[in-house]
Amino acid sequence: MSVIPLLNRTLPLRPLSLCLLSLASPACWSQNVPHYVGGSLGYTQVSNLYRESANGNDDTVISTGLLAGADQRLGRQHVTVDASLQNNRYSRDTSLNNQSYSLRSALDWQTIGNLSGTLSATSSRALADFNIGGIAPIRKKNTQRDDTYAAVARIGVLTRYTVELGYSQTRRSFSAAEYERLAFDADTTSLGVYATPGANIRLGVTARQQNGHSPNYAQRFAIDPVTQQVVVVTVANDSSRRDLDLTASWSSGQPLTGSVRLSRSRTKNSLPGVADFSGTTGAISLNWQASAKLALQAQLSRDTGQSTQVRASDVNQRFWSSQLSASYSITSAVALTSSAGYLHSTTQTVDLVTAPGYDNTRTYALGVRWAYSQSLSVGCQYTRNNRDSSTGFLSYKAASTGCVAQVLVL
C-alpha cells in the first residue's frame, strides 16, 4: 500500500491524545504484552477553546478512562486489540461534557503457502475542532466519528516479488448540523506489485481507485423563504480519484530508514462547480536514530483533500504538510519529545465565493514522559497552534497544557 504521512495536528479537545508523541498511551508501548486492562486520569488546560480569532475562552478538562488490549499469536495468526473509553468533564462550559472512545484491531493472517494478509478496523469518537476551517466556528457540542475498515491480501511472503490487493472503507460524520457538509465517505481499492532487489530496499508500483461521496457538499447561498435568513444550500457530490504510485522504502540497518511515494493523481467531481485535479502528489518520510538516546523523524507530503485526514471532505483543496519530531531518552525511564508541524492549503473557493484562498497552520509541541514500569506511566505535553487564513475569522492562536497518568494490570 502507498505511504501517506499525516500531519501531527494535536487536538487539545482530546486531552488523552498524548500518544501522538508516544507519551503514555498503552498502544504506544504495550506491543508483545499478551493482554492488559487499566485506567487513566488526565488534566488539561486549554486556551481559546473555541478557536476564535479575537475572543478568549479558556477552560480545563478532567478525563478519566478505561483501557484494555490484547496481543496474541494463534499459530500463524496474530491478533491485536487496543481500546479506550474516556469520560471528559469541562469545568466552565459543562455543555461540552462528553464520552469519547477509540478502538484499533487487526488480524495478521498467513497460510502454509505464500499467501498472507491483514484485516483491520479502527473507530473513534471525540469532540471535533470548533474551527476546522471553511465554516464559521461554532460554540456548541459537536461530536466527530471516524470509522475505517481495511483488508490486504498478498501473494509472496518469502519471495523476491509480492503482489498485494487492498480495500478500505472510511466514514466520517458529525453530530452538529453546521458540520454536516464535512461528512465524507470513501471506498478505496488498490493493486500493487513489489520487488525486493536487496535485503534493505523495497520498490513498488501501485494503482489506486478511490470513490468518495459527500452527501451535503456546500454549493451556494440562498434566502430561506420562511426565516428570511441566509442559508447554505448543500448538494451531494461524488468524487472519483485515480492514482498510479511509485513507492520505495529502505533500511540501511540503523541509523537511517525511510520511505517515499511519487504519484500521478487525477480527480473528477460530479458537481460542475467543484474543481477537478490532475497532477503530481507524493510523500516522503525519514527516520534517523542519531544516537542510542536521540531519534529524529521528518515527513513531507503534498496531496488533495480526498487523501488527507486533516480535511478529507475538502475535495476542492490542495495540501502541503511537513513535520519534524524528536525524542531523547534522558534515562531508561524518562524521555523528552518535541515536534513542529506546518500545514499549507489552497482552495478554489472561500465560503462559496469563487476566489483563491489559503490556510497556514503551525503546530508546536513539547512533552516529557516518565515510565516507572509497563504498568505505571505519567506524561505531560504543551502544544501551541497558530493559524493564518485568507478568511479572517478562521485565523486564531491557541495553546494547551496537559498531563495524564495511567495504571495497567498486565
Backbone hydrogen bonds in HBPLUS format (Angstrom, degrees):
<---DONOR---> <-ACCEPTOR-->    atom                        ^
c    i                          cat <-CA-CA->   ^        H-A-AA   ^      H-
h    n   atom  resd res      DA  || num        DHA   H-A  angle D-A-AA Bond
n    s   type  num  typ     dist DA aas  dist angle  dist       angle   num
A0009-ARG N   A0007-LEU O   3.02 MM   2  5.82 117.7  2.43 111.7  95.1     1
A0014-ARG N   A0011-LEU O   2.91 MM   3  5.62 166.8  1.93 125.7 129.8     2
A0017-SER N   A0014-ARG O   2.96 MM   3  5.70 142.1  2.11 137.6 136.5     3
A0020-LEU N   A0017-SER O   3.08 MM   3  6.12 172.5  2.09 129.2 130.9     4
A0021-LEU N   A0018-LEU O   3.09 MM   3  5.93 163.9  2.12 121.6 124.7     5
A0023-LEU N   A0018-LEU O   3.33 MM   5  5.61 157.1  2.38 123.4 127.6     6
A0022-SER N   A0019-CYS O   2.72 MM   3  4.25 165.6  1.74 106.0 106.6     7
A0028-CYS N   A0025-SER O   2.89 MM   3  5.41 153.7  1.96 114.9 123.3     8
A0029-TRP N   A0026-PRO O   3.19 MM   3  5.60 139.4  2.37 106.7 116.0     9
A0030-SER N   A0026-PRO O   2.80 MM   4  5.24 133.0  2.02 163.8 164.6    10
A0033-VAL N   A0030-SER O   2.99 MM   3  5.48 151.2  2.08 138.6 138.1    11
A0071-ASP N   A0034-PRO O   2.90 MM  37  4.72 161.5  1.93 119.6 122.4    12
A0036-TYR N   A0069-GLY O   2.94 MM  33  5.36 150.9  2.03 146.4 143.6    13
A0069-GLY N   A0036-TYR O   2.99 MM  33  5.36 147.0  2.10 152.4 148.1    14
A0037-VAL N   A0409-VAL O   3.10 MM 372  5.32 148.5  2.21 136.7 146.1    15
A0409-VAL N   A0037-VAL O   2.59 MM 372  5.32 167.4  1.61 173.8 178.6    16
A0038-GLY N   A0067-LEU O   2.89 MM  29  4.96 141.3  2.05 143.6 138.2    17
A0067-LEU N   A0038-GLY O   2.93 MM  29  4.96 167.2  1.94 130.8 129.9    18
A0039-GLY N   A0407-VAL O   2.98 MM 368  5.60 150.7  2.06 155.1 163.4    19
A0407-VAL N   A0039-GLY O   2.97 MM 368  5.60 155.9  2.03 157.2 165.0    20
A0040-SER N   A0065-GLY O   3.04 MM  25  4.91 146.6  2.15 127.5 129.8    21
A0065-GLY N   A0040-SER O   2.98 MM  25  4.91 156.3  2.03 137.4 137.0    22
A0041-LEU N   A0405-ALA O   2.85 MM 364  5.39 153.1  1.92 156.1 164.2    23
A0405-ALA N   A0041-LEU O   2.90 MM 364  5.39 161.3  1.94 148.3 152.7    24
A0042-GLY N   A0063-SER O   2.76 MM  21  4.92 162.0  1.79 151.1 155.2    25
A0063-SER N   A0042-GLY O   2.93 MM  21  4.92 163.5  1.95 135.0 140.2    26
A0043-TYR N   A0403-CYS O   2.86 MM 360  5.49 157.2  1.91 159.0 166.3    27
A0403-CYS N   A0043-TYR O   2.90 MM 360  5.49 153.1  1.97 152.1 159.8    28
A0044-THR N   A0061-VAL O   2.93 MM  17  5.14 156.8  1.98 149.2 155.5    29
A0061-VAL N   A0044-THR O   2.78 MM  17  5.14 156.2  1.84 150.2 157.8    30
A0045-GLN N   A0401-THR O   2.79 MM 356  5.26 165.0  1.81 154.3 157.7    31
A0401-THR N   A0045-GLN O   2.93 MM 356  5.26 152.9  2.00 146.6 155.5    32
A0046-VAL N   A0059-ASP O   2.86 MM  13  5.40 177.3  1.86 164.9 165.8    33
A0059-ASP N   A0046-VAL O   2.97 MM  13  5.40 151.2  2.05 151.7 158.9    34
A0047-SER N   A0399-ALA O   2.82 MM 352  5.31 175.2  1.82 167.4 166.1    35
A0051-ARG N   A0048-ASN O   2.95 MM   3  5.31 161.9  1.99 116.2 121.3    36
A0049-LEU N   A0057-ASN O   2.75 MM   8  5.50 162.6  1.78 141.9 144.0    37
A0091-SER N   A0060-THR O   3.04 MM  31  5.66 156.2  2.10 156.1 160.6    38
A0062-ILE N   A0089-ARG O   2.95 MM  27  5.30 161.3  1.99 148.5 153.0    39
A0089-ARG N   A0062-ILE O   2.94 MM  27  5.30 159.7  1.98 145.5 152.3    40
A0064-THR N   A0087-ASN O   3.09 MM  23  5.31 156.3  2.14 140.8 145.5    41
A0087-ASN N   A0064-THR O   2.78 MM  23  5.31 158.6  1.82 157.6 165.1    42
A0066-LEU N   A0085-LEU O   2.87 MM  19  5.24 152.1  1.95 147.5 156.3    43
A0085-LEU N   A0066-LEU O   2.95 MM  19  5.24 152.7  2.02 149.9 157.3    44
A0068-ALA N   A0083-ALA O   3.06 MM  15  5.36 154.5  2.12 152.8 151.2    45
A0083-ALA N   A0068-ALA O   2.83 MM  15  5.36 158.9  1.87 173.8 169.2    46
A0070-ALA N   A0081-VAL O   2.83 MM  11  5.15 148.3  1.93 139.5 146.0    47
A0081-VAL N   A0070-ALA O   2.88 MM  11  5.15 154.3  1.95 151.6 151.9    48
A0072-GLN N   A0079-VAL O   2.84 MM   7  5.24 157.2  1.89 157.6 162.8    49
A0079-VAL N   A0072-GLN O   2.76 MM   7  5.24 166.4  1.78 166.4 168.4    50
A0074-LEU N   A0077-GLN O   2.78 MM   3  5.03 153.1  1.86 135.1 144.1    51
A0077-GLN N   A0074-LEU O   3.11 MM   3  5.03 159.3  2.15 121.5 118.4    52
A0078-HIS N   A0108-ASP O   2.88 MM  30  5.00 148.0  1.98 143.3 151.9    53
A0108-ASP N   A0078-HIS O   2.84 MM  30  5.00 165.0  1.86 152.3 154.4    54
A0080-THR N   A0106-ALA O   3.02 MM  26  5.36 161.3  2.05 152.0 156.0    55
A0106-ALA N   A0080-THR O   2.93 MM  26  5.36 149.4  2.02 153.7 156.2    56
A0082-ASP N   A0104-ARG O   2.84 MM  22  5.22 156.5  1.90 155.0 160.0    57
A0104-ARG N   A0082-ASP O   2.85 MM  22  5.22 158.1  1.90 157.4 163.5    58
A0084-SER N   A0102-SER O   2.98 MM  18  5.40 152.4  2.05 155.7 157.7    59
A0102-SER N   A0084-SER O   3.03 MM  18  5.40 151.9  2.11 148.0 150.1    60
A0086-GLN N   A0100-SER O   2.75 MM  14  5.08 174.4  1.75 152.3 154.3    61
A0100-SER N   A0086-GLN O   2.91 MM  14  5.08 146.0  2.02 135.6 145.7    62
A0088-ASN N   A0098-ASN O   2.86 MM  10  5.39 168.0  1.87 173.2 175.4    63
A0098-ASN N   A0088-ASN O   3.09 MM  10  5.39 152.8  2.17 142.9 151.4    64
A0094-THR N   A0092-ARG O   3.10 MM   2  5.75 121.9  2.46 107.5  91.6    65
A0096-LEU N   A0093-ASP O   3.18 MM   3  6.04 170.0  2.19 122.2 125.3    66
A0097-ASN N   A0094-THR O   3.10 MM   3  5.42 167.8  2.11 112.0 115.6    67
A0101-TYR N   A0125-ARG O   3.05 MM  24  5.41 150.0  2.14 139.2 147.5    68
A0125-ARG N   A0101-TYR O   2.98 MM  24  5.41 155.8  2.04 149.2 149.8    69
A0103-LEU N   A0123-SER O   2.78 MM  20  5.17 143.0  1.92 158.8 165.0    70
A0123-SER N   A0103-LEU O   2.92 MM  20  5.17 151.2  2.01 144.8 151.1    71
A0105-SER N   A0121-ALA O   2.96 MM  16  5.40 148.3  2.06 157.8 166.2    72
A0121-ALA N   A0105-SER O   2.97 MM  16  5.40 156.7  2.02 147.7 149.9    73
A0107-LEU N   A0119-LEU O   2.72 MM  12  5.11 152.0  1.79 153.9 162.3    74
A0119-LEU N   A0107-LEU O   2.92 MM  12  5.11 156.5  1.97 141.1 148.6    75
A0109-TRP N   A0117-GLY O   2.96 MM   8  5.46 153.5  2.03 140.4 148.7    76
A0117-GLY N   A0109-TRP O   3.02 MM   8  5.46 147.2  2.13 150.8 147.2    77
A0111-THR N   A0115-LEU O   2.93 MM   4  5.61 171.7  1.94 170.1 168.9    78
A0156-GLY N   A0114-ASN O   2.64 MM  42  4.73 164.6  1.66 145.5 151.1    79
A0116-SER N   A0154-ARG O   3.03 MM  38  5.40 161.5  2.07 151.8 156.8    80
A0154-ARG N   A0116-SER O   2.74 MM  38  5.40 167.8  1.75 158.7 156.8    81
A0118-THR N   A0152-VAL O   2.81 MM  34  5.17 145.7  1.93 138.8 149.1    82
A0152-VAL N   A0118-THR O   2.88 MM  34  5.17 152.3  1.95 149.9 157.5    83
A0120-SER N   A0150-ALA O   2.97 MM  30  5.28 167.3  1.98 150.9 151.3    84
A0150-ALA N   A0120-SER O   2.97 MM  30  5.28 167.5  1.98 148.4 148.7    85
A0122-THR N   A0148-THR O   2.89 MM  26  5.26 158.7  1.93 153.7 159.7    86
A0148-THR N   A0122-THR O   2.91 MM  26  5.26 163.5  1.93 153.6 155.7    87
A0124-SER N   A0146-ASP O   2.94 MM  22  5.39 147.7  2.04 152.5 160.5    88
A0146-ASP N   A0124-SER O   2.99 MM  22  5.39 158.5  2.04 147.6 154.2    89
A0126-ALA N   A0144-GLN O   3.10 MM  18  5.58 155.2  2.16 150.3 157.8    90
A0144-GLN N   A0126-ALA O   2.76 MM  18  5.58 170.9  1.77 170.7 169.0    91
A0128-ALA N   A0142-ASN O   2.92 MM  14  5.93 168.4  1.93 164.2 165.4    92
A0175-SER N   A0143-THR O   2.95 MM  32  5.18 137.5  2.13 137.6 149.8    93
A0145-ARG N   A0173-SER O   2.94 MM  28  5.38 164.2  1.97 151.8 155.2    94
A0173-SER N   A0145-ARG O   3.05 MM  28  5.38 154.0  2.12 147.8 155.1    95
A0147-ASP N   A0171-ARG O   2.95 MM  24  5.18 157.8  2.00 151.0 156.3    96
A0171-ARG N   A0147-ASP O   2.84 MM  24  5.18 153.5  1.91 153.8 159.8    97
A0149-TYR N   A0169-GLN O   2.90 MM  20  5.22 155.7  1.96 147.2 155.3    98
A0169-GLN N   A0149-TYR O   2.76 MM  20  5.22 151.4  1.84 152.7 161.6    99
A0151-ALA N   A0167-TYR O   2.81 MM  16  5.35 151.8  1.89 160.0 166.2   100
A0167-TYR N   A0151-ALA O   2.88 MM  16  5.35 149.0  1.97 155.7 162.9   101
A0153-ALA N   A0165-LEU O   2.91 MM  12  5.33 162.6  1.94 154.6 160.2   102
A0165-LEU N   A0153-ALA O   2.84 MM  12  5.33 163.0  1.87 160.1 166.0   103
A0155-ILE N   A0163-VAL O   2.88 MM   8  5.29 153.4  1.95 149.2 158.0   104
A0163-VAL N   A0155-ILE O   3.08 MM   8  5.29 158.5  2.13 144.6 150.8   105
A0196-THR N   A0160-ARG O   2.91 MM  36  5.16 139.1  2.08 147.0 158.1   106
A0162-THR N   A0194-TYR O   2.87 MM  32  5.07 157.6  1.92 144.5 148.7   107
A0194-TYR N   A0162-THR O   2.76 MM  32  5.07 167.2  1.78 158.5 161.9   108
A0164-GLU N   A0192-GLY O   2.87 MM  28  5.14 165.4  1.89 147.4 152.2   109
A0192-GLY N   A0164-GLU O   2.87 MM  28  5.14 166.1  1.89 151.6 156.2   110
A0166-GLY N   A0190-SER O   2.94 MM  24  5.01 167.7  1.95 139.4 142.6   111
A0190-SER N   A0166-GLY O   2.94 MM  24  5.01 149.3  2.03 139.6 138.3   112
A0168-SER N   A0188-THR O   2.86 MM  20  5.21 148.7  1.96 148.9 156.5   113
A0188-THR N   A0168-SER O   2.88 MM  20  5.21 166.3  1.90 152.2 156.7   114
A0170-THR N   A0186-ALA O   2.86 MM  16  5.19 168.0  1.87 158.1 161.5   115
A0186-ALA N   A0170-THR O   2.96 MM  16  5.19 153.0  2.03 150.4 151.4   116
A0172-ARG N   A0184-PHE O   2.91 MM  12  5.28 143.0  2.05 153.8 164.1   117
A0184-PHE N   A0172-ARG O   3.14 MM  12  5.28 154.4  2.20 132.6 139.8   118
A0179-TYR N   A0176-ALA O   3.07 MM   3  5.53 146.9  2.18 109.8 118.9   119
A0180-GLU N   A0177-ALA O   3.18 MM   3  5.24 167.7  2.19 107.5 111.0   120
A0182-LEU N   A0179-TYR O   2.94 MM   3  5.50 165.4  1.96 118.4 123.1   121
A0183-ALA N   A0180-GLU O   3.11 MM   3  5.38 166.7  2.13 111.2 115.2   122
A0185-ASP N   A0213-HIS O   2.99 MM  28  5.16 154.7  2.05 143.7 151.7   123
A0213-HIS N   A0185-ASP O   2.83 MM  28  5.16 152.5  1.91 147.7 149.7   124
A0187-ASP N   A0211-ASN O   3.01 MM  24  5.37 153.2  2.08 139.2 147.1   125
A0211-ASN N   A0187-ASP O   2.92 MM  24  5.37 163.5  1.95 154.2 157.3   126
A0189-THR N   A0209-GLN O   2.95 MM  20  5.41 159.7  1.99 153.4 158.4   127
A0209-GLN N   A0189-THR O   2.93 MM  20  5.41 158.4  1.98 159.7 162.7   128
A0191-LEU N   A0207-ALA O   3.00 MM  16  5.43 150.0  2.09 148.1 157.7   129
A0207-ALA N   A0191-LEU O   2.94 MM  16  5.43 164.4  1.97 147.4 149.4   130
A0193-VAL N   A0205-VAL O   2.93 MM  12  5.48 156.8  1.99 150.1 155.5   131
A0205-VAL N   A0193-VAL O   2.97 MM  12  5.48 152.4  2.05 149.8 158.4   132
A0195-ALA N   A0203-LEU O   2.76 MM   8  5.25 158.2  1.80 150.6 158.0   133
A0203-LEU N   A0195-ALA O   2.87 MM   8  5.25 163.6  1.89 159.5 162.9   134
A0251-SER N   A0200-ASN O   2.77 MM  51  4.95 149.8  1.86 145.8 150.7   135
A0202-ARG N   A0249-SER O   2.83 MM  47  5.27 150.0  1.92 158.9 162.9   136
A0249-SER N   A0202-ARG O   2.94 MM  47  5.27 150.7  2.02 147.4 156.3   137
A0204-GLY N   A0247-THR O   2.93 MM  43  4.96 150.8  2.02 142.1 138.1   138
A0247-THR N   A0204-GLY O   2.95 MM  43  4.96 169.7  1.96 138.3 141.4   139
A0206-THR N   A0245-ASP O   2.96 MM  39  4.95 159.7  2.00 136.7 143.1   140
A0245-ASP N   A0206-THR O   2.70 MM  39  4.95 166.1  1.72 159.0 160.7   141
A0208-ARG N   A0243-ASP O   2.87 MM  35  5.01 166.4  1.89 146.6 149.8   142
A0243-ASP N   A0208-ARG O   2.99 MM  35  5.01 161.0  2.03 137.6 141.1   143
A0210-GLN N   A0241-ARG O   2.81 MM  31  5.04 168.4  1.82 152.5 156.1   144
A0241-ARG N   A0210-GLN O   2.81 MM  31  5.04 166.8  1.82 155.0 158.8   145
A0212-GLY N   A0239-SER O   2.82 MM  27  4.91 159.4  1.86 140.7 146.9   146
A0239-SER N   A0212-GLY O   2.93 MM  27  4.91 162.6  1.96 128.4 134.2   147
A0214-SER N   A0237-ASN O   2.86 MM  23  5.17 172.4  1.86 160.6 163.2   148
A0237-ASN N   A0214-SER O   2.90 MM  23  5.17 158.5  1.94 144.2 151.3   149
A0217-TYR N   A0235-VAL O   2.96 MM  18  5.25 130.4  2.22 127.8 131.6   150
A0235-VAL N   A0217-TYR O   2.84 MM  18  5.25 158.5  1.89 146.8 147.3   151
A0219-GLN N   A0233-VAL O   2.87 MM  14  5.83 171.3  1.87 163.7 165.5   152
A0220-ARG N   A0233-VAL O   3.45 MM  13  5.35 159.9  2.49 135.6 140.9   153
A0233-VAL N   A0220-ARG O   2.74 MM  13  5.35 173.3  1.75 168.8 170.1   154
A0222-ALA N   A0231-VAL O   2.91 MM   9  5.40 143.2  2.05 152.7 157.9   155
A0231-VAL N   A0222-ALA O   2.77 MM   9  5.40 167.7  1.79 160.2 164.4   156
A0224-ASP N   A0229-GLN O   2.83 MM   5  5.38 174.1  1.83 157.8 157.8   157
A0228-GLN N   A0224-ASP O   2.67 MM   4  4.89 139.9  1.82 144.4 153.1   158
A0270-SER N   A0238-ASP O   2.82 MM  32  5.27 139.9  1.98 149.3 161.7   159
A0240-SER N   A0268-LYS O   2.85 MM  28  5.29 155.2  1.91 153.8 161.1   160
A0268-LYS N   A0240-SER O   2.88 MM  28  5.29 154.2  1.95 146.6 155.1   161
A0242-ARG N   A0266-ARG O   2.88 MM  24  5.37 158.0  1.93 152.9 159.9   162
A0266-ARG N   A0242-ARG O   2.95 MM  24  5.37 147.2  2.05 152.3 161.4   163
A0244-LEU N   A0264-ARG O   3.10 MM  20  5.33 145.5  2.22 136.7 147.2   164
A0264-ARG N   A0244-LEU O   3.10 MM  20  5.33 152.8  2.17 137.0 143.7   165
A0246-LEU N   A0262-LEU O   2.84 MM  16  5.23 153.3  1.92 145.6 154.6   166
A0262-LEU N   A0246-LEU O   2.91 MM  16  5.23 158.0  1.96 149.5 156.9   167
A0248-ALA N   A0260-VAL O   3.00 MM  12  5.39 147.9  2.11 152.6 155.8   168
A0260-VAL N   A0248-ALA O   2.81 MM  12  5.39 149.0  1.90 157.7 165.6   169
A0250-TRP N   A0258-GLY O   2.98 MM   8  5.59 160.2  2.02 148.6 152.7   170
A0258-GLY N   A0250-TRP O   3.09 MM   8  5.59 155.2  2.15 154.6 154.5   171
A0252-SER N   A0256-LEU O   3.31 MM   4  6.09 166.9  2.33 177.1 177.5   172
A0289-GLN N   A0255-PRO O   2.76 MM  34  4.58 163.1  1.79 136.5 141.3   173
A0257-THR N   A0287-ASN O   2.95 MM  30  5.23 159.0  1.99 151.2 157.1   174
A0287-ASN N   A0257-THR O   2.83 MM  30  5.23 165.2  1.85 158.1 155.3   175
A0259-SER N   A0285-SER O   2.90 MM  26  5.32 150.1  1.99 149.7 155.8   176
A0285-SER N   A0259-SER O   2.88 MM  26  5.32 160.9  1.91 159.2 159.8   177
A0261-ARG N   A0283-ALA O   2.74 MM  22  5.14 156.6  1.79 159.6 159.1   178
A0283-ALA N   A0261-ARG O   2.92 MM  22  5.14 151.2  2.00 137.9 143.3   179
A0263-SER N   A0281-THR O   2.80 MM  18  5.16 169.5  1.81 157.9 154.3   180
A0281-THR N   A0263-SER O   3.02 MM  18  5.16 157.6  2.07 135.4 142.6   181
A0265-SER N   A0279-GLY O   2.82 MM  14  5.51 168.2  1.83 174.5 175.6   182
A0279-GLY N   A0265-SER O   2.94 MM  14  5.51 161.9  1.98 155.3 161.0   183
A0267-THR N   A0277-PHE O   2.69 MM  10  4.97 164.5  1.71 150.0 153.4   184
A0277-PHE N   A0267-THR O   3.07 MM  10  4.97 162.5  2.11 131.8 136.9   185
A0274-VAL N   A0271-LEU O   3.32 MM   3  5.70 167.9  2.33 113.7 117.3   186
A0282-GLY N   A0302-ARG O   3.08 MM  20  5.47 162.1  2.11 145.7 150.0   187
A0302-ARG N   A0282-GLY O   2.90 MM  20  5.47 160.7  1.94 158.8 159.6   188
A0284-ILE N   A0300-LEU O   2.84 MM  16  5.41 150.1  1.93 158.6 166.3   189
A0300-LEU N   A0284-ILE O   3.01 MM  16  5.41 152.4  2.09 156.7 160.7   190
A0286-LEU N   A0298-ALA O   2.89 MM  12  5.24 161.7  1.92 154.6 159.4   191
A0298-ALA N   A0286-LEU O   2.96 MM  12  5.24 158.5  2.01 148.2 153.5   192
A0288-TRP N   A0296-LEU O   2.82 MM   8  5.12 171.6  1.83 151.0 153.7   193
A0296-LEU N   A0288-TRP O   2.85 MM   8  5.12 165.6  1.87 148.8 153.8   194
A0291-SER N   A0294-LEU O   3.22 MM   3  5.07 160.9  2.26 143.3 141.0   195
A0329-SER N   A0293-LYS O   2.94 MM  36  4.88 155.6  2.00 131.4 138.8   196
A0295-ALA N   A0327-SER O   2.98 MM  32  5.37 161.3  2.01 156.6 161.6   197
A0327-SER N   A0295-ALA O   2.97 MM  32  5.37 153.2  2.05 152.5 158.4   198
A0297-GLN N   A0325-SER O   2.91 MM  28  5.23 152.2  1.99 155.1 152.9   199
A0325-SER N   A0297-GLN O   2.95 MM  28  5.23 158.0  2.00 152.1 154.5   200
A0299-GLN N   A0323-GLN O   2.91 MM  24  5.18 151.0  1.99 152.0 157.3   201
A0323-GLN N   A0299-GLN O   2.93 MM  24  5.18 150.3  2.02 145.0 145.2   202
A0301-SER N   A0321-SER O   2.88 MM  20  5.36 153.6  1.95 157.3 160.3   203
A0321-SER N   A0301-SER O   2.96 MM  20  5.36 164.4  1.99 151.3 154.4   204
A0303-ASP N   A0319-PHE O   2.95 MM  16  5.33 156.2  2.01 145.1 152.8   205
A0319-PHE N   A0303-ASP O   2.71 MM  16  5.33 173.4  1.72 168.7 166.9   206
A0307-SER N   A0304-THR O   3.24 MM   3  5.93 143.4  2.39 117.5 125.2   207
A0305-GLY N   A0317-GLN O   3.23 MM  12  5.52 135.9  2.44 147.9 143.0   208
A0308-THR N   A0305-GLY O   3.22 MM   3  5.13 169.6  2.23 111.7 111.3   209
A0314-ASP N   A0311-ARG O   3.04 MM   3  5.57 157.5  2.09 117.0 123.8   210
A0315-VAL N   A0313-SER O   2.95 MM   2  5.78 129.0  2.22 109.6  94.4   211
A0317-GLN N   A0314-ASP O   3.22 MM   3  5.58 162.9  2.25 118.9 118.1   212
A0318-ARG N   A0346-THR O   2.93 MM  28  5.36 154.5  2.00 151.7 159.2   213
A0346-THR N   A0318-ARG O   2.98 MM  28  5.36 147.2  2.09 141.9 152.2   214
A0320-TRP N   A0344-HIS O   2.70 MM  24  5.05 154.9  1.76 156.1 164.0   215
A0344-HIS N   A0320-TRP O   2.77 MM  24  5.05 168.8  1.78 156.5 160.5   216
A0322-SER N   A0342-TYR O   2.90 MM  20  5.30 149.1  1.99 151.7 160.3   217
A0342-TYR N   A0322-SER O   2.89 MM  20  5.30 159.7  1.93 149.6 152.3   218
A0324-LEU N   A0340-ALA O   2.90 MM  16  5.34 159.8  1.95 153.9 160.4   219
A0340-ALA N   A0324-LEU O   2.81 MM  16  5.34 151.6  1.89 156.3 163.9   220
A0326-ALA N   A0338-SER O   2.88 MM  12  5.34 156.2  1.93 150.3 152.6   221
A0338-SER N   A0326-ALA O   2.92 MM  12  5.34 148.4  2.02 156.3 158.0   222
A0328-TYR N   A0336-LEU O   2.77 MM   8  5.11 158.0  1.82 147.9 154.2   223
A0336-LEU N   A0328-TYR O   2.77 MM   8  5.11 164.1  1.80 152.4 155.0   224
A0330-ILE N   A0334-VAL O   2.88 MM   4  5.52 127.5  2.17 135.1 150.3   225
A0331-THR N   A0334-VAL O   3.23 MM   3  5.11 165.8  2.25 135.9 139.8   226
A0371-ALA N   A0333-ALA O   2.79 MM  38  4.97 165.0  1.81 149.6 153.2   227
A0335-ALA N   A0369-ARG O   2.95 MM  34  5.29 155.9  2.01 148.1 155.4   228
A0369-ARG N   A0335-ALA O   2.86 MM  34  5.29 155.7  1.92 155.5 162.0   229
A0337-THR N   A0367-GLY O   2.89 MM  30  4.98 165.3  1.91 136.3 136.6   230
A0367-GLY N   A0337-THR O   2.79 MM  30  4.98 169.1  1.80 145.8 146.0   231
A0339-SER N   A0365-ALA O   2.98 MM  26  5.22 149.6  2.08 144.1 143.0   232
A0365-ALA N   A0339-SER O   2.97 MM  26  5.22 154.7  2.04 151.9 149.7   233
A0341-GLY N   A0363-THR O   2.75 MM  22  4.99 161.7  1.78 150.6 155.6   234
A0363-THR N   A0341-GLY O   2.93 MM  22  4.99 162.9  1.96 138.8 142.5   235
A0343-LEU N   A0361-THR O   2.84 MM  18  5.09 158.5  1.88 151.4 157.8   236
A0361-THR N   A0343-LEU O   2.85 MM  18  5.09 161.7  1.88 149.0 155.3   237
A0345-SER N   A0359-ASP O   2.93 MM  14  5.20 152.7  2.01 144.8 153.4   238
A0359-ASP N   A0345-SER O   2.99 MM  14  5.20 136.8  2.18 147.9 148.8   239
A0347-THR N   A0357-GLY O   3.13 MM  10  5.23 149.9  2.23 131.2 133.6   240
A0357-GLY N   A0347-THR O   3.16 MM  10  5.23 152.0  2.25 142.7 144.4   241
A0355-ALA N   A0348-GLN O   3.25 MM   7  5.97 142.2  2.41 136.4 146.4   242
A0350-VAL N   A0353-VAL O   3.09 MM   3  5.34 165.8  2.11 146.8 146.7   243
A0353-VAL N   A0350-VAL O   3.08 MM   3  5.34 160.8  2.12 111.2 117.2   244
A0390-SER N   A0358-TYR O   3.09 MM  32  5.47 164.0  2.12 147.8 145.6   245
A0360-ASN N   A0388-ASP O   2.79 MM  28  5.13 169.6  1.80 155.6 159.1   246
A0388-ASP N   A0360-ASN O   2.77 MM  28  5.13 160.4  1.81 153.2 160.1   247
A0362-ARG N   A0386-ASN O   2.76 MM  24  5.19 165.6  1.78 157.5 162.5   248
A0386-ASN N   A0362-ARG O   2.90 MM  24  5.19 160.4  1.94 153.5 159.0   249
A0364-TYR N   A0384-ARG O   2.88 MM  20  5.11 158.5  1.93 148.5 155.2   250
A0384-ARG N   A0364-TYR O   2.78 MM  20  5.11 158.1  1.82 152.0 156.9   251
A0366-LEU N   A0382-TYR O   2.87 MM  16  5.29 151.2  1.95 150.5 159.1   252
A0382-TYR N   A0366-LEU O   2.78 MM  16  5.29 163.6  1.81 155.6 160.6   253
A0368-VAL N   A0380-CYS O   2.92 MM  12  5.51 153.5  1.99 153.3 159.4   254
A0380-CYS N   A0368-VAL O   2.95 MM  12  5.51 159.7  1.99 158.8 165.6   255
A0370-TRP N   A0378-VAL O   2.77 MM   8  5.25 169.6  1.78 166.2 169.8   256
A0378-VAL N   A0370-TRP O   2.84 MM   8  5.25 155.8  1.90 149.7 158.0   257
A0372-TYR N   A0376-LEU O   3.01 MM   4  5.54 120.5  2.38 136.9 153.2   258
A0373-SER N   A0376-LEU O   3.24 MM   3  5.29 164.9  2.27 147.7 146.7   259
A0408-LEU N   A0375-SER O   2.73 MM  33  4.54 154.1  1.79 133.4 140.9   260
A0377-SER N   A0406-GLN O   3.22 MM  29  5.72 156.4  2.28 156.2 161.3   261
A0406-GLN N   A0377-SER O   3.05 MM  29  5.72 161.7  2.08 160.2 163.3   262
A0379-GLY N   A0404-VAL O   2.93 MM  25  5.48 161.4  1.97 156.0 162.1   263
A0404-VAL N   A0379-GLY O   2.84 MM  25  5.48 154.6  1.90 158.8 167.2   264
A0381-GLN N   A0402-GLY O   2.82 MM  21  5.50 153.8  1.89 159.7 167.7   265
A0402-GLY N   A0381-GLN O   2.97 MM  21  5.50 163.1  2.00 155.3 160.7   266
A0383-THR N   A0400-SER O   2.88 MM  17  5.29 162.7  1.91 157.1 161.2   267
A0400-SER N   A0383-THR O   2.92 MM  17  5.29 150.2  2.01 148.2 153.3   268
A0385-ASN N   A0398-ALA O   2.83 MM  13  5.25 174.7  1.84 155.7 156.7   269
A0398-ALA N   A0385-ASN O   2.91 MM  13  5.25 158.0  1.96 156.7 160.2   270
A0387-ARG N   A0396-TYR O   2.89 MM   9  5.34 170.8  1.90 164.5 164.0   271
A0396-TYR N   A0387-ARG O   3.25 MM   9  5.34 145.5  2.38 122.7 131.1   272
A0394-LEU N   A0391-THR O   2.98 MM   3  5.69 160.0  2.02 125.0 131.6   273
A0395-SER N   A0392-GLY O   3.10 MM   3  5.65 165.4  2.12 118.4 122.9   274
